[in-house]
Amino acid sequence: MSLEVTGRIVQVMDEVNGQSARGSWKKQEFVIETAEQYPKKICLSVWGEKVDALKQFKEGSNITASINIESREYNGRWYTDIRAWRLQNAVEGGDGGNFEAHPQEFSQETSENYTATEADDLPF
């Protein structure tokens, strides 16, 4: 499942570094605001070399982030992490900040040739 979210960076938190049994690590979180009718603020995180990729964007930049969403349980509570694995400048005239999972495209020809009687067996 590949998801994308587009929005304006409204806050970049401080970089966090640490040491684990596997070696050193770094993480940085940032908040984007979508450009929908009812804007949403979403906190995303980047890890490792992606922290350096985040540094090329400033607060106020419009970006599109490819994300993975993962939840895990710890002591009876669930924690959700939204991890960005690719950041890029938002395309002008984009979708306005909607989440996407492989958006379906329809050609003009397909929509003009479709009628309700073709392959429509729904009762409503």
C-alpha positions, 0 to 999 in steps of 0.5 A: 500500500503506497499512500501520499499526502500533500500539504504545507509544512507548518512546523519542523521539530528538533532532530533527535539522535540516539545510540542503539545496539545496532548503532547510531540513529537519527529522527526528525518530526514535522507537521504539515497542513493539508489544503482541503475544505477542512484542513488537517494537521498531520505529524510525520517523521523521517529517519536516517538519511531522510532527515537530511532530505527534510532539511532542503524544505523550509516551513511554508514549503508545499510538499508531497510525502510518500508515507507508510502508516504503522501501529504497534502495541506497548503495554496495552496501548497502541501507538501509530507512526506515520513515516515519510519515505520520500519527500518532493515539492508539491505539483502545482494544481495538485489534489489539494492535500488529499490522501491517495492510494493509487488514484484511479484515472478516467479518460474522457472517452470512458466516462462518455461511453458509460451508461447506468445500464452497462455492468450496473447491477446495483439495486440503487 
